[in-house]
Amino acid sequence: MQLAVEDIDLAQLAGAVRRRYGRHLYASYLRGKTLIRDALALELGCSAYEAEELVETLELMGYVRFP
C-alpha cells in the first residue's frame, strides 16, 4: 500500500521529528535529511523512498529547514 501525502498532517509529523531530535538538528544537509528520512520511516512504517518524499514535502512546505 502506498502512502498518500495528502492524508498526513505535516505539522504533526514535523512535531514528531522535533520531539525526536529537538528543535535544532545539527547535521550537514545530507546527514540531516537521512536522519529525518529514517525517523519518518520508523514513525510511519513506510519505505525509505516514501519517507524521502515526505522529507522533501516537509522541506518545500517550510516545516523543516537544512543549512
C-alpha positions in Angstrom: 0.0 0.0 0.0 1.4 3.4 -1.0 1.5 6.3 1.5 -0.7 9.3 0.5 0.9 12.6 1.5 -2.5 14.2 1.4 -3.6 12.0 4.3 -0.7 13.0 6.6 -0.8 16.0 8.9 2.5 17.6 8.1 2.6 19.8 11.2 2.0 16.8 13.4 4.7 14.9 11.6 7.2 17.8 11.9 6.3 17.9 15.6 7.2 14.2 15.9 10.6 14.9 14.3 11.2 17.8 16.7 10.3 15.6 19.7 12.8 13.0 18.5 15.7 15.4 17.6 14.9 18.6 19.4 14.3 22.0 17.8 17.6 22.1 16.1 19.3 19.1 14.4 23.0 20.0 13.9 24.0 17.9 10.9 25.0 18.5 7.3 22.3 18.8 4.7 22.7 15.2 3.6 23.1 13.7 7.1 20.1 15.7 8.4 17.8 14.6 5.6 18.9 11.0 6.1 18.3 11.1 9.8 14.8 12.6 9.3 14.0 10.1 6.5 14.9 7.2 8.7 12.9 8.6 11.6 9.8 9.1 9.4 10.1 5.5 8.0 10.1 4.2 11.6 7.3 6.5 12.8 5.0 5.7 9.8 6.1 2.2 8.9 6.7 3.3 5.3 9.5 2.7 2.9 12.7 4.8 2.8 11.6 6.1 -0.6 8.2 7.2 0.7 9.9 8.8 3.7 12.3 10.6 1.5 9.4 12.1 -0.5 7.9 13.2 2.8 11.1 14.9 3.8 11.1 16.8 0.5 7.5 17.8 1.1 8.2 19.0 4.7 11.2 21.0 3.4 9.2 22.5 0.5 6.3 23.5 2.8 8.7 25.1 5.3 8.3 22.6 8.2 11.9 21.7 8.2 15.0 23.6 7.0 18.5 22.4 6.3 21.7 24.5 6.4 
